[in-house]
Structure formats: structure tokens, C-alpha cells
Amino acid sequence: MLSNPQASGFTSMLPVIIAVVVSAAVLILIVLLLLRARRLPIVSGSEELINSQGDVILIPGDEAHPRVRIRGELWQIRSNVPLEEGQTVKVVAIDELFLIVSPVNSKIQKGKSA
């Protein structure tokens, strides 16, 4: 034997072994949680805005600069087609602080049949 259990000052190795096992288990758990978090979808930032939908809002006195409300925030928007207030749009790109949007549904003109 490497150690003499009868010698004075000898302490059991059991607490040290338990501490090492518990520390290793905690470390493995943390690594697994971090790896799982990397696979989660993006929930914030500009990447999260792509494909989001919102309704067009025209602010009185500033109708030339339409905005869209997405997740409680107002964003300035640009579109290749004219937009009306209340129209639902989808974010297709981001250009600095402007969201590039396209209409989700085409409006049916009143009085005309399909």
C-alpha cells in the first residue's frame, strides 16, 4: 500500500473523490447546456427581424415616412410598392435603420370581382 491508514494524520480520500466527481458532473452539465443554447433560434438583434410581420402605421404630419410596429417597436420602412395604413407587411431585408418590407396580402379593390 502507498499509505498507512494507521499512521497519524491520515485522512480518508473519500471526501476528495466526492468533490472531484461532483465538480466533474457540474462541468459536464454546464458544457451540455452551453452546447444546447447554441442551437436555439435567434431571439434578439437584427437577424431576428427578418421574416417578421407587422402593420403599417402612418404618423399624422409625417405620412411620407411610413413605419411598422413589430414586437412593440416602431421601425421606419421602405417598400417598392405603395403601402396603406393598417396593411400587413413582411420584413425582407434591413438597410441600416430602415426595414425593407413587402406586402403580405394584396388588397382586393372594392367593387371589382376576381
N, C-alpha and C positions, 0 to 999 in steps of 0.2 A: 504494500500500500504506500501511496505517496504521503499520506497524512496519518497521524496517530490520533484517533478520537479520544484517547485517554490523556493526551497532553493538555496542559493548561493553556487557556487562550483559544482553544479550538472552538469554532462556531460552525453550526450546520450550514451547508451550502444551499439548503432548500429555499430560504428567502431570496438569495441571489438568483437562483434558477427561476423562481416565480417572477421576479422583477424583469428578467430578460425575456421570458415568454410573453408577459403582458405588454412590455414595450414593443416587441416584435409584432404582436397582434394589432396594437394601436397603429403602428406604422403601416402595416398592410392595409388596414381599414381606411386610413387617410389616402393612401395611393389609389385604392379602388374607387373611392368617392371622387377624387380628382379626375380619374380617367372617365368616369361616368359623366361628370359635369362637362367635359369637353365635347361629348356627343349631343348635348342638349341644344335645341334650336336657339338662335339669337333672339333675345327679348328686349334689347335696347340698342340705341345707336341708329345711324343712318341706314344700315343694311336691313334693319327690321321694317323700315317704312316701305320698301319695295313690295308691290302687290297688295298694299293696304288699300282699303276703300274708305271714302268719306263723302260728305255732302258739300257742295259748293255754297259759299257764303259771300254775299256782296255787302260790304260795309257802306252805309249811306255816306255820300260825299267822296267815296273812293272806289266807285264802280269799275274804274279802269284796271284796278289790281284785285282780281278775284282771289279768294282764299278758300281753303278747305279745312274742315275740322276733322282731325284724325287723333283718336285716343285723347280727346280733351284739349288738344293743342291746335292753334290756328297756324297754317302754313301758307305762304304765298305760292301761287301756282302759275304754270304756263301750259298752254294747250294749243294744238294745231287747229282745233275746231272751236267755234264759239260755244260758250257754256252759259247755262242759266242758273239762277239761284235755286238751290234745292236739288239740283241734278247730282246723281251719284257718279263719282269718278274713281278711277283706279290709278295708283301711282306706278309709273313705268320706269322712271329714272329720277335721279337727283342731280341738279346743276347748282352747285354751291348752296345757297339758302333757298332755292326755288325747287319745288317738286314739279316734275313733268308728268302730266296726267292725261288720261284718255277716258272718254265717257264709258260707263259700264253698260248702260242700256240706251238704245236710240229712242228718242221721243217720237211718239206717233202723233202726227198732226191732226188737229181736231177737224172733223168734217170730211176726212178722206178715208176711204176704206182700203183695206190691204188687198 
